[in-house]
Amino acid sequence: MSDTRYPDPSVIEALRADLSAAGYTADAVRGAWGPVADTATGHGLLGPARRALAGRTDPLAVLCRTLFLGDAAPRADVDAALPTARADGLVALDLARIDGEVVTPTALLRPQDFADAGGTGGWWIASDLDEAALGGALPTGHVLGIGGASLTLAGLQLDTPARRVLDLGTGCGIQALRARRIAPEVVATDVSERALRFTLLNARLNDLTGIEVRHGSLFEPVAGEEFDRVVSNPPFVITPRVAGVPEYEYRDAGFAGDDLVAAFVSGVGGVLAPGGTAQLLGNWEYRDGQDGLDRVRTWVAASSHPLDAWIVEREQLDPLAYAELWVRDGGTTPGSAEYERLIDAWLTDFAARGVTAVGFGYLLLRRTPIGMPPLVRYERVAQPVAGSLGPHLGAALAAWDRLGLLDDTALAESTAIVAEDVTEARHHRPGAEEPSVIELHQGGAFARVLDVDPALAALVGACDGDLPLGVLIDAIGDLLDVDAGALRADLLPRVRELLFTGFLRLA
């Protein structure tokens, strides 16, 4: 895609300067209409925000109405809010059209905060008008803005440095912008030329170089190349392949069932450098008693290169709930004849393949480093998780690699420290002296809660980085009057698990 598809860069520079001068930031927008209206806009309800801005013609209010909510505005107000770029600049960038003296947005341009290991900041992100702004169903070529899934994947991205990153299915480019903070070279691909245009605009508007866009499906645009990191929020939604069912580019790649995620998992090893990682969100089907995670295992096994796999299923939906979720997402009104027709198409499609449930979750894959034991971890984690998981995932991979170099003798000679977010809870039966349940609670990461026995609880409690693990285990064995060798054999594998999951860290 050629850069010549954009006008003189001075138009983008002028818009950037005007947005900055107007103070068009996420905090300012929230302050302009207040917390209730801000929550309502997140639910697609624009009335409270419109009422809060009523009568205001200052630059921030005008930009909130036109660029955030997608409402038309007098040309004079827009020209005053954007004194350098003016309304003509929005038209030049395909963000608006002018009808007489009225400026009508054709896209949204919203501020978005970010925070990662490199610090905090804000971007402006352009995307197509959403369902609330359109007042109806989305067009099938819609380019989605920043939603819950894109924020989830952004928070999952590893924050360790990389040289080259591939953002497959870039959409509006949010993952590419995030990746550019840890890598000098980012390649963003998509089957939608319109999505690539938004990605380029967003990169330039935020003064980011080093992001290249390419058109094509899956790995075709980068065949023969290798990347240190691949990130993807692919169009993984399972959609019936029958006439009359809308195929939205942002969520549906034209594959049957969960074949898109299967193709990604089995093929990504071919573009990963040795030790390179891939992260994506995905759906997988449960078919006639076959576990969905077992399906993912077969995809990993089909890779042409050995892959580490850490797959975390976050939820399962039955066929009806899944169908209702995505029919509503397309803007079809529940209870309508069209709604019933589409639901029936989904259920018929699922029945034809014997689908009993659909899983959703996070996939972390890595081209297994030479000489290292493979990471094979498939789990279900349903509890709420707060904050970004990227740092935790990176630390877990580093712990796995370090543990791979330590046999049990070397591990017993190592010292460990309890993570700062770990607490212990003991539950007693009324009148009982000893606890019936001991739990370790993780405040961050995946917020895991582990039932532990007194020996492991004592070991974790003693891990302050002072004495080696073996010495601590021997002392606990003496205290509990159990064989030290047997206790080591029991506790050391569980210590490895605690080190990987972040309850402990090696000193």
C-alpha positions, -999 to +999 in steps of 0.1 A: +000+000+000+016+032-011+020+062+011+009+084-018-027+075-009-024+103+016-022+140+010+007+162+020+019+151+055+014+187+066-024+180+068-017+153+094+008+175+112-018+203+113-045+180+127-021+167+153-012+202+164-048+212+166-058+182+187-030+189+211-039+226+214-075+217+221-064+193+249-083+165+232-071+137+256-090+108+272-089+125+306-103+157+291-131+139+273-141+121+305-140+154+323-161+172+297-192+150+301-186+134+335-185+098+348-221+088+342-221+099+306-186+083+301-199+049+313-230+053+291-209+060+260-190+027+267-224+010+265-233+027+232-256+053+248-248+088+236-277+108+251-260+116+284-228+129+267-248+150+242-268+166+271-236+173+290-221+191+260-253+210+250-247+246+243-209+244+244-189+256+213-154+255+228-129+234+208-129+205+232-167+202+232-168+204+194-142+177+190-160+155+215-192+158+196-178+154+161-148+131+165-158+110+195-196+108+192-198+111+154-223+140+154-226+166+127-215+202+135-216+236+119-185+241+097-177+274+115-174+255+148-152+228+134-130+254+117-126+272+150-118+240+169-092+230+143-078+264+132-049+249+113-063+217+097-099+231+095-128+210+083-111+207+049-083+187+066-108+162+080-122+158+045-088+153+030-081+125+055-115+108+048-127+116+083-156+138+073-176+153+045-190+188+041-226+194+031-231+231+027-221+246+061-224+213+080-195+189+087-206+153+090-181+128+103-174+097+082-151+082+109-143+085+145-111+098+160-109+091+197-081+096+223-069+065+240-046+061+270-019+035+272+004+022+299+032-003+297+067-010+310+080+020+290+056+044+307+022+060+301+008+082+273-020+087+249-028+081+212-055+093+188-071+064+171-092+067+139-117+040+129-151+037+113-183+051+128-196+026+153-231+013+158-242+041+181-230+068+157-246+051+127-278+044+145-281+010+130-263-021+118-227-020+108-216-023+072-197-056+065-165-037+056-165-019+090-131-012+106-135-016+143-121+009+168-107+000+202-129-025+220-126-050+248-108-076+228-082-052+214-075-038+248-072-074+262-046-083+235-027-051+240-025-059+277-013-094+269+016-083+246+050-091+260+069-060+270+103-074+264+123-059+235+120-074+200+136-065+166+107-073+142+070-077+151+042-088+128+007-076+135-016-100+116-051-086+110-042-052+122-076-035+119-072+001+130-036-006+140-038-005+178-016-036+182+009-023+157+012+010+177+016-010+209+043-033+193+062-003+180+070+007+216+092-024+220+104-030+184+119-007+157+102-026+129+066-035+127+048-051+097+010-048+099-012-069+075-049-071+068-073-083+041-090-049+042-074-020+024-095+004+044-081-011+076-045-006+063-054+031+055-066+036+091-034+020+104-012+043+084-032+073+094-030+064+131+007+057+129+014+091+113-011+110+134+008+097+165+041+106+149+053+069+147+077+057+120+088+021+114+053+007+108+048-009+073+015-021+061+008-050+036-023-063+021-032-100+022-045-130+042-028-148+070+010-153+063+009-147+026+022-111+028+053-121+048+061-155+032+098-163+037+103-138+065+109-143+102+098-122+132+107-121+168+071-115+178+037-120+161+005-105+176-030-110+162-065-102+171-078-122+141-113-123+128-119-155+147-157-154+151-173-186+140-199-177+113-222-199+092-210-202+056-245-199+041-262-172+020-279-144+038-256-143+068-235-111+069-197-116+068-181-088+087-144-083+078-134-073+113-146-105+128-150-131+101-123-142+077-144-166+056-132-198+072-156-225+084-159-232+121-126-225+140-104-232+109-089-197+110-074-201+144-063-236+134-045-222+103-028-195+124-016-219+151-003-246+127+013-220+104+028-194+126+059-214+133+070-207+097+073-170+103+088-171+138+125-168+144+139-194+168+127-185+202+101-161+187+067-158+203+032-154+189+002-141+209-035-141+198-071-143+209-092-171+195-123-194+196-123-232+195-151-256+192-161-285+214-174-312+191-194-343+201-175-348+234-141-337+221-125-312+245-119-279+228-084-276+243-076-310+228-085-295+194-059-268+200-033-294+209-038-310+175-032-276+158+000-271+177+012-306+168+005-299+132+031-270+132+061-275+109+083-262+137+082-273+173+061-249+194+058-241+230+021-237+239+005-219+268-032-219+261-056-202+286-093-207+281-112-178+297-148-188+290-172-213+273-205-204+257-231-229+246-242-226+209-273-205+216-254-180+238-226-177+212-250-171+183-269-145+203-237-127+212-226-122+176-260-116+160-265-088+185-229-076+178-239-070+141-267-047+152-297-070+145-326-063+169-334-091+193-369-104+188-371-094+151-377-119+123-342-113+110-328-120+145-346-153+147-335-162+111-298-156+119-299-174+152-314-204+134-286-203+108-259-203+136-276-232+154-280-252+122-243-247+114-232-258+149-255-289+147-239-300+114-205-302+131-218-316+164-206-284+183-217-285+219-198-254+231-173-227+220-143-218+240-126-184+241-091-176+254-055-165+250-029-183+230+008-178+237+030-198+213+068-199+210+091-215+185+108-238+211+144-227+217+169-253+208+180-275+237+151-264+260+123-286+272+090-277+255+064-257+274+031-275+272+003-259+293-034-260+286-056-246+314-089-229+322-087-197+342-122-182+347-117-157+375-115-120+368-081-106+360-071-070+367-044-051+349-021-060+320-008-096+319+021-090+295+047-085+322+035-117+340+036-137+308+072-125+301+083-133+336+067-168+334+086-176+301+118-164+317+112-185+348+105-215+325+137-211+307+157-207+339+141-237+355+149-257+324+186-253+332+181-265+368+177-301+378+163-309+413+197-307+429+204-273+414+170-261+423+174-272+459+206-252+461+188-221+449+170-194+470+136-180+464+115-151+474+077-148+479+061-124+454+049-092+470+013-098+458+009-132+475-011-136+507-021-166+528-055-175+541-062-202+567-097-215+574-105-233+607-135-254+617-150-238+648-130-248+678-103-265+657-066-257+665-053-267+631-066-251+598-087-274+576-078-253+545-047-232+537-048-210+506-023-189+488-038-160+470-022-141+441-031-104+439-018-098+404-012-120+373-040-145+369-052-140+405-048-177+412-059-193+445-041-225+455-049-250+482-017-260+498-007-284+526+012-273+558+045-283+544+043-262+512+027-233+532+057-234+556+082-235+527+065-205+509+064-186+542+101-192+548+112-181+513+128-147+520+159-152+498+181-161+527+184-199+529+184-224+499+153-243+492+168-276+501+179-264+535+144-251+542+128-283+531+151-304+553+142-281+583+105-285+576+109-323+574+125-323+608+097-302+622+070-324+607+089-356+614+089-368+578+116-381+556+136-352+540+142-370+507+106-379+503+096-343+512+120-329+486+106-352+459+071-340+468+078-302+472+103-294+444+079-301+415+054-279+432+080-252+438+086-252+400+049-246+395+049-217+420+080-202+403+063-204+369+030-190+380+046-161+399+040-170+435+077-173+440+107-159+422+143-171+422+166-148+441 
